Amino acid sequence: MDRATLAHLRHELRTPLNHIIGYSEMLIEDVAGGDPAALGPGLRQIHADAQRLLSVINELVHANAGQIDLQRLSAEVSGPLRSIMAGAEALRLQAQRAGGQQASQDLERIAVAANALQSVITNGVVTPTEQSTTETAAIVAAAGASAEAGVILVVDDNSANREMLGRRLEREGHQVQLAAGGREALDLLQARRVDLVLLDVMMPDLDGYAVLQQLKANAKLRDIPVLMISAVDEISSVVRCIELGAEDYLPKPFDPVLLRARIGACLEKKRLRDREVEHLQALAEWSKTLEHRVAEQVALVERLGRLKRFFSPQLAELIVAGGADDPLKTHRREVTVCFLDLSGFTAFAETAEPEEVMSVLREYHAEMGKLIMEHEGTLERFTGDGMMIFFNDPVPVANPGERAVRMALAMRERVAELIGKWRKLGYELDFRIGIALGYATIGAIGFEGRWDYGAIGSVTNLAARLCGDAKPGQILVSKRVLAMTERFLEVESAGELSLKGFHRPIPAYNVLGLLS
């Protein structure tokens, strides 16, 4: 007898015993719950006879490697086998009379399995058990399933094996899917979520080895644990299954306690793997979101940097953040305007080297820029040595007049230090400021690709004319500016000035400093 035929014969001998032991165990459990209690002694006798048969078959199989003496086997098992067949029939009739339909059906299955075993032993003919190649049934888990329950796929070409194992798993609270062959199992795994596969080795359409290979080669399915259950108990088959990726290998007939433990371990491993995958996916999504946000922030910073080349920092930030109702749109607002320049700059620029002029302007602009930002002013433009700053737009501020005057005093003090340095170099320069308060029309001025933020109105003209009429070192303010700041300023009248563009003389005041 060749090795494959011997393995198949062992499979055929153990499969009916698996049915007898499995169904008797479930019936004994039912009897313990009172359904019906009178069957208990007879069921325990059937279970004991089946275990005795299993021991005899195992002993003969392992003692005669390569051959099985069916005549000796028949002599050894005839007594227990006849006891099982007679007992199953007697208990079936008893269960029928007691109205136990499920028990009667299971006892009939035990009798059928005993007859199948007798046929194999008597005839020595290995005939594949009649099977349904299209059967796939879903068994809904009982209500109140435990938190450890899972979705388990049972794959076996023997319908009795599938039905018995499915019912046992259902009792444990699992949801069960049944497949009659390897191809059907692979199709079902592609269509439904499964937590664990219980896979038979010997199947006619696609055996367990091939199913296992295809499972582990599929990226979507490879993480589903597979528990092999087979009547083939050769060590080579066990090793091959483990090498192909099976979690474990249980021989038929299986020990229900051991099966429960292995299933629990496999399901727990699957849950841990699922959580790991979820965490990795969440981490990947979070990382992707973070990368997107960083890219957005970098783009905002770059955009803000470009805008600050043309607009004040406050306006640039408003444009980027969208924190204003279109700040570039033309609007009207009361503002305080400061105009400042360096007196003597024209003559200096005519006689000095261009590099010297640029050096003075860079130093001057840098120091004035610090003070403008410190006092939250908006720099409207540079015009050589001249600068125009206004307060209260685009960001409204408290006490714009006071801020403008305090900034002007700080500028005068800082430029005085610069003037001392410049005069040592022979540069005859001085500093003056004009400040006015009033309404202006403000908005974007320029063309596509190059915009400035500008203020237009008589208030800007007045500030520019006061600056142009101021003597070196003077800060001239209009009457409205004085009205807002006189409580903390020491001033003197500069008289009524006839300024270009104004029909009547304009009262002006020279700011001497802060009141002590």
Buried (B, 14 or more C-beta within 10 A) or exposed (E): EEEEEBBBBBBBBBBBBBBBBBBBBBBBBBBEEEBBEEBBEBBBBBBBBBBBBBEBBBEBBEEEEEEBEBEEBBEBBEEBBEBBBBBBBEBBEBBBEBEBEEBBEBBBBBBBBBBBBBBBBEEBEEEEBEBEEEBBBEBEBEEEBEEEBBBBBBBBBBBBBBBBBBBBBBBBBBBBBBBBBBBBBBEBBEEEEBBBBBBBBBBEBBBBBBBBEBBBEBEEBEBBBBBBBBBBBBEEBBEBBEEBBBBBBBBBBBEBEEBBEBBBBBBEBBEEEEEEEEEEEEEEEEEEEEEEEEEEEEEEEEEBEEBBEBBBBBBBBBBBEEEBEEBBEEBEBBBBBBBBBBBBBEEBBEEBEEEBBEBBBEEBBEBBBEBBBEBBBBBBEEEEBBBBBBBBBBBEBEBBBBBBBBBBBBBBEBBEEBBEEBEEEEBBBBBBBBBBBBEBEBBBBEEEEEBEBBBEBBBBBBBBBBBBBBEEBBBBBBEBBBEBBEEEBEBEEBEEBEBEEEEEEBEBBBBEEEEE
